[in-house]
Amino acid sequence: MPDLTWRPLTKADAQSSADLLNAIEVVDRIGENYTADDTLQELIDPYADLERASLAAFDRDEMVGYLKIRYQRFAEEVHRVLLDGGVRPAYRRRGIGSRLVKAGIEAAKTLHAVHHPALKLVVDVHKAEHIAGVPELVRLQGFAPVRYFQRMEHLLGGGAPAIPAGFSSNSGRRGPTRTSGSSATSPL
């Protein structure tokens, strides 16, 4: 693993976060592009405790990986937290993702102890299944697939396409068809 600097995310990381997410988009093709304002909104989310539940890896001034946990303010029976993160493509397969996922699991436990200690904790990861290495990475950390999603879109203004049996319409969405994704969960 390269000699990296590790620290929690801060609001000042908005541009670095956008740069990282856009570099990831070039390879992973999720259909998301970010500005610093977009990532700032995620960084100031009141349910993202950056000090206790985020971690970023930097190679000099370049962010090469991150994780952040989003917890639920209100929960009944199960406290679900969302572990989000990514690694810059040029830095993948060097152990950075493994370190981030392990740190995310520990951060989820910390937030859980603060917010909903009497409930069962479940950590969710939502990532497109086509991203190389992600299924293996999360399985090695104890996650199991629980759902698969198919997202379909149609440009408005043309004739309405017939929706195949078994699929539902998501009216109000615009743009090209997007890829499918999956969700993995680890009960703790």
Sequence and secondary structure as in RCSB ss.txt:
>XXXX:A:sequence
MPDLTWRPLTKADAQSSADLLNAIEVVDRIGENYTADDTLQELIDPYADLERASLAAFDRDEMVGYLKIRYQRFA
EEVHRVLLDGGVRPAYRRRGIGSRLVKAGIEAAKTLHAVHHPALKLVVDVHKAEHIAGVPELVRLQGFAPVRYFQ
RMEHLLGGGAPAIPAGFSSNSGRRGPTRTSGSSATSPL
>XXXX:A:secstr
    EEE   GGGHHHHHHHHHHHHHHH  S    HHHHHHHHT TT  HHHHEEEEEETTEEEEEEEEE  SS 
SSEEEEEEEEEE GGGTTSSHHHHHHHHHHHHHHHHHHHH TTSEEEEEEEE TTSTTHHHHHHHTT EEEEEE 
     TTS      TT    TT  SS    EEEEEEE 
